[in-house]
Amino acid sequence: MRLTRRTRATAVAVAVLGGLLSGGAPAALAAPAGPGATVAPDPGRTQDGALPAVWPRPQSIEAAGQPVALTGDVTLLADAAADPYAVDALRTVLRDAGVRTVHEALPGAGPVLRIGGEGASDALRTLGAADRADLPSGGYRLATGRVAGRATIALDGAGEDGLFHGVQTLRQLIRGGKVAGATVRDWPSTAVRGLTEGFYGQPWSQEERLAQIDFLARTKQNRYLYAAGDDPYRQARWRDPYPEGRRAGFRALAERARTAHVALGWAVAPGQSMCLSSDRDLKALTRKIDAMWDLGVRVFQVQFQDVSYSEWHCSADADAFGSGPGAAARAQARVVNGVARHLAERHPGAEPLSVMPTEFYQDGATDYRTALAARLAPDV
């Protein structure tokens, strides 16, 4: 199908894929500090007037227990199965707060910080935190106070991301060298939370993309979808591999995303040149997706914005599908379902495939969207 038009953004635009963990005012997107960095709290946003502001605001946060002073020494007791990226981020938080020595076994010195496992669960129970119960994946519990006569901070998480999210909240609870006395219970409000680099014109630099991933980490988001409007290697030249320099850039983004608990996504828009009925073209598309997987991409989207419903790139498409909105829906569903099958068989760890339909800019049912929805695989 041939592109009939292209909307060009007049400014840098960010498309939000999902809400943050909870409500709150937006923050500046391109903050350069990493996920473990100390960021000054906004004095205009506090809970109960006593706790430092935490953004996004947790599902439940209340003043409780006693503040814990982060002296020159801290005893960090991390469960053997604790997420290593969360532990690394926590070490950065402690260092930025002024901790000079981190002991890793009792008796150690200074306050005790328990992260993950039965040790953290027992400490949370002693500190009066609610049981884990049905805390969803990505959620966490955090509490401060005294356990066995010793200043203690306890943090436990659910799923792969919970501990990392809890560290981001702990970072914001530190003020003046002390962790505020607080009990926190939090979990994600939406499964997908993040942004799309999907504008036309000057793309972000590598440094800006890395800074975006750091911002997503600090705000407990989990998705970065690369869909730069003027990138030919995901549009007209979708069959071609990226040059080595670009491949190295994707590898670096993927590595940063892993440490930040963010899934790196890549969107392809083959509608400019693809014969949608062709098994050969579908195989070429899945080869490109395999190449992006090898670079560290774990989320994929197929895009069909701004394509014609009646002009095809090969006569076989006209014979196979006809013309009109229903024909376009059948053709696009064939491609998308083929990609979804390939991902399920070749890369079972991939996140669910998504599709941007031709009609993405209006509400309600249309002949095209109804036909597309009826034909797409249920996991797309």
C-alpha positions in Angstrom: 0.0 0.0 0.0 1.2 3.5 -0.8 1.4 6.3 1.8 -1.2 8.9 1.0 -0.1 11.5 3.5 2.1 12.1 6.4 1.4 14.2 9.4 4.5 16.1 10.5 4.8 17.2 14.1 5.7 20.9 14.5 7.4 20.2 17.9 8.8 17.3 19.8 5.8 15.2 20.9 5.7 12.3 23.3 2.8 9.8 23.1 2.0 8.3 26.5 1.3 4.6 26.3 -0.2 4.3 29.8 -0.7 6.1 33.1 1.9 6.3 35.8 1.6 4.2 38.9 -0.9 6.8 40.1 -1.9 10.4 39.6 0.3 13.4 39.9 1.6 16.4 38.0 4.0 15.6 35.1 7.7 16.1 35.5 10.3 17.3 33.0 11.1 14.4 30.7 14.7 14.9 29.8 16.3 14.9 33.2 19.8 13.6 32.9 20.3 11.9 36.3 20.2 8.1 36.5 17.7 6.0 38.3 19.8 6.0 41.5 20.3 9.7 41.6 19.1 11.9 44.4 16.4 14.3 43.1 15.2 17.2 45.3 11.6 16.7 46.2 9.0 19.3 45.2 8.2 21.3 48.4 4.7 22.0 47.0 3.8 18.3 47.1 3.8 16.6 50.5 1.8 14.0 52.3 0.3 15.0 55.7 2.8 17.9 55.6 5.4 15.7 57.3 6.6 13.3 54.6 8.7 14.3 51.6 6.8 14.3 48.3 6.9 11.0 46.4 6.0 11.1 42.7 4.2 9.3 41.3 2.2 9.2 44.6 2.0 5.7 46.0 -1.3 3.9 46.4 -0.8 4.2 50.2 1.7 6.2 52.1 1.5 7.3 55.7 3.7 8.7 58.4 4.6 5.8 60.8 7.6 4.5 62.7 10.6 6.6 63.3 13.0 8.4 60.8 16.2 6.5 60.1 19.4 8.5 60.0 21.8 7.4 57.3 25.1 7.8 59.1 28.5 7.0 57.7 27.8 3.2 58.0 24.8 1.1 56.9 24.3 -2.6 57.1 22.7 -3.8 53.9 21.1 -7.3 54.0 19.9 -8.2 50.6 18.2 -11.5 49.9 20.2 -13.8 47.7 17.4 -13.7 45.1 17.0 -9.9 45.3 17.0 -8.2 41.9 20.6 -7.1 41.3 19.6 -3.9 39.5 17.5 -2.9 42.5 20.4 -3.6 44.8 22.8 -1.6 42.6 20.3 1.3 42.5 20.0 1.2 46.3 23.7 1.4 46.7 23.8 4.5 44.5 21.0 6.0 46.7 22.9 5.3 49.9 26.1 6.8 48.4 24.4 9.9 47.3 22.8 10.2 50.8 26.2 10.3 52.4 26.8 6.7 53.4 30.5 5.9 53.2 30.6 2.3 54.3 28.1 -0.5 53.5 28.4 -3.6 55.6 26.9 -6.8 54.3 26.6 -9.0 57.4 25.5 -8.6 61.0 26.4 -7.1 63.3 27.8 -4.5 60.9 27.3 -0.9 61.9 24.7 1.8 61.6 21.1 1.2 60.6 20.0 -2.1 59.0 18.4 -2.1 55.6 16.7 -5.4 54.6 15.7 -5.8 51.0 13.8 -8.8 49.7 13.2 -12.3 51.1 12.0 -13.6 54.5 14.3 -11.1 56.4 12.5 -8.2 54.8 9.1 -9.8 55.3 9.8 -10.4 59.0 11.0 -6.9 59.5 8.0 -5.4 57.7 5.7 -7.5 60.0 7.5 -6.2 63.1 7.2 -2.6 61.8 3.4 -3.0 61.4 3.2 -3.1 57.6 0.3 -4.9 56.0 1.0 -8.5 54.8 1.9 -9.0 51.2 -1.4 -10.8 50.5 -2.5 -10.1 46.9 0.0 -7.4 46.1 0.2 -7.4 42.3 3.4 -7.8 40.3 5.4 -4.6 40.3 4.1 -3.7 43.8 6.2 -3.2 46.9 6.1 -2.6 50.6 8.4 -0.3 52.5 8.6 0.6 56.2 11.0 2.3 58.6 11.4 2.1 62.4 13.2 -0.1 64.9 13.5 -3.8 65.0 15.2 -5.6 67.9 16.3 -2.2 69.2 18.0 -1.2 66.0 17.0 1.4 63.3 15.7 -0.5 60.4 14.5 0.1 56.8 12.7 -2.9 55.2 11.7 -3.2 51.6 10.1 -6.1 49.8 8.7 -6.4 46.2 6.4 -8.5 44.1 7.3 -9.8 40.7 10.4 -8.8 38.7 10.0 -5.0 39.2 8.7 -4.5 42.7 12.0 -4.1 44.5 13.3 -1.7 41.9 10.1 0.5 42.2 10.5 0.5 46.0 14.0 1.8 45.7 12.8 4.7 43.6 10.3 5.6 46.4 13.0 5.2 49.1 15.2 7.6 47.2 12.5 10.3 47.5 11.9 9.7 51.2 15.4 10.8 52.1 15.7 14.4 53.2 18.6 15.9 55.2 20.4 12.6 55.6 17.4 10.8 57.1 14.8 8.4 55.7 11.4 9.7 56.8 9.4 7.5 59.1 6.8 6.0 56.7 4.9 2.9 55.7 4.3 2.6 52.0 2.2 0.0 50.0 2.2 0.6 46.3 1.5 -1.1 43.0 1.1 -0.2 39.3 -2.3 1.1 38.2 -1.7 0.1 34.6 0.4 -2.7 33.0 2.1 -0.6 30.4 3.5 2.8 31.4 5.8 4.7 29.2 6.4 6.8 26.1 6.9 6.7 22.4 9.6 8.5 20.4 7.2 8.9 17.5 7.6 12.4 16.1 8.9 13.6 12.7 11.8 15.9 12.3 15.1 16.0 14.3 15.2 12.8 16.4 16.5 12.6 19.9 20.2 12.0 20.3 21.5 8.9 22.0 22.2 10.9 25.2 18.6 12.1 25.2 17.2 8.6 24.7 19.3 7.3 27.6 18.1 10.2 29.7 14.5 9.3 28.9 15.1 5.7 30.0 16.5 7.0 33.3 13.5 9.2 33.8 11.2 6.2 33.1 13.1 4.3 35.8 12.8 7.0 38.4 9.1 7.3 37.8 8.4 3.6 37.8 7.4 3.3 34.1 8.3 0.3 32.0 8.0 1.0 28.3 10.1 2.9 25.7 8.9 2.5 22.1 11.2 3.7 19.4 9.2 4.9 16.4 11.1 7.9 15.0 9.1 9.4 12.2 11.9 9.9 9.8 13.8 6.7 10.3 13.9 4.9 6.9 15.1 1.6 8.4 11.7 1.1 10.0 9.7 2.4 7.0 10.7 2.4 3.3 14.0 0.5 4.0 12.4 -1.8 6.6 14.0 -4.9 4.9 17.6 -3.5 5.3 19.7 -3.9 8.5 20.7 -0.9 10.4 24.3 0.3 9.9 26.7 -0.8 12.6 26.7 2.5 14.4 23.0 2.4 14.8 23.1 -1.2 15.9 25.5 -0.3 18.6 23.2 2.5 19.7 20.3 0.0 20.1 22.5 -2.3 22.1 23.4 0.5 24.5 19.7 1.5 24.8 18.8 -2.1 25.5 21.4 -2.5 28.2 20.3 0.7 29.9 16.7 -0.4 29.6 17.4 -3.7 31.3 19.1 -2.0 34.3 16.1 0.4 34.5 13.4 -2.3 34.3 12.2 -0.7 31.1 11.2 -2.8 28.0 12.8 -1.4 24.8 10.3 -1.4 21.9 10.7 -0.9 18.2 7.9 -0.1 15.7 8.0 -1.0 12.0 5.8 0.6 9.3 6.1 -1.7 6.2 3.0 -0.4 4.5 5.0 1.9 2.2 6.5 -1.0 0.2 5.3 -4.4 1.4 3.3 -6.9 -0.7 0.9 -7.9 2.1 -0.1 -11.2 0.6 3.5 -12.3 0.0 5.0 -15.0 2.2 8.4 -13.8 1.0 7.8 -10.3 2.3 6.4 -11.6 5.6 9.6 -13.7 6.0 11.7 -10.6 5.3 9.8 -8.7 8.0 10.3 -11.4 10.6 14.0 -11.5 9.7 14.2 -7.8 10.5 12.4 -8.4 13.8 14.8 -11.2 14.6 17.7 -8.8 14.0 16.2 -6.2 16.3 15.6 -8.9 19.0 19.3 -9.7 18.8 20.0 -6.1 19.5 18.0 -6.3 22.7 14.5 -5.1 21.6 11.8 -7.0 23.5 8.6 -5.2 22.4 7.4 -4.8 18.8 4.6 -2.8 17.1 3.5 -3.0 13.4 2.1 0.3 12.1 -0.2 1.0 9.2 -1.0 4.7 9.7 -1.8 6.8 6.6 -2.1 4.0 4.0 -4.5 3.7 1.1 -7.4 1.3 1.2 -7.3 0.8 -2.6 -3.8 1.2 -3.9 -1.5 -1.8 -3.5 2.2 -2.4 -4.1 1.6 -5.7 -6.0 -1.2 -7.0 -8.2 -1.4 -10.1 -6.0 -2.7 -8.0 -3.1 -5.6 -6.7 -5.3 -6.4 -10.3 -6.3 -6.2 -11.6 -2.7 -8.0 -8.8 -0.9 -9.9 -6.5 -3.3 -10.2 -2.9 -2.2 -11.8 -0.8 0.5 -11.6 -0.7 4.3 -12.5 -4.3 4.8 -9.8 -5.4 2.3 -7.2 -3.3 4.0 -8.2 -4.8 7.4 -7.8 -8.4 6.0 -4.4 -7.6 4.5 -3.1 -5.9 7.6 -4.4 -8.7 9.9 -2.6 -11.3 7.8 0.7 -9.5 8.3 0.2 -8.8 12.0 -1.0 -12.3 12.8 2.0 -13.7 10.9 4.4 -11.6 13.0 2.6 -12.6 16.2 2.9 -16.3 15.4 6.6 -15.8 14.7 7.2 -14.1 18.0 5.3 -16.7 19.9 7.3 -19.5 18.3 10.8 -17.9 18.0 10.8 -15.5 20.9 8.3 -16.7 23.6 9.7 -14.1 26.0 8.6 -11.2 23.9 5.9 -8.8 25.2 2.5 -9.0 23.3 2.6 -7.5 19.8 0.7 -4.3 19.2 -0.6 -2.7 16.0 -1.2 0.9 15.1 -4.2 0.8 12.7 -4.7 3.1 9.7 -7.6 4.7 11.6 -5.9 5.6 14.9 -7.1 9.2 15.3 -10.8 8.9 16.2 -13.2 7.2 18.6 -15.9 4.7 17.9 -16.4 1.8 15.6 -15.8 1.9 11.8 -16.1 -0.7 9.1 -12.3 -0.9 8.9 -11.7 -1.1 12.7 -14.5 -3.6 13.2 -13.1 -5.8 10.4 -9.5 -5.5 11.7 -10.5 -6.3 15.3 -12.4 -9.4 14.1 -9.4 -10.8 12.3 -6.5 -10.0 14.7 -5.2 -12.8 16.9 -6.6 -12.5 20.4 -3.2 -11.8 22.0 -2.4 -8.8 19.7 
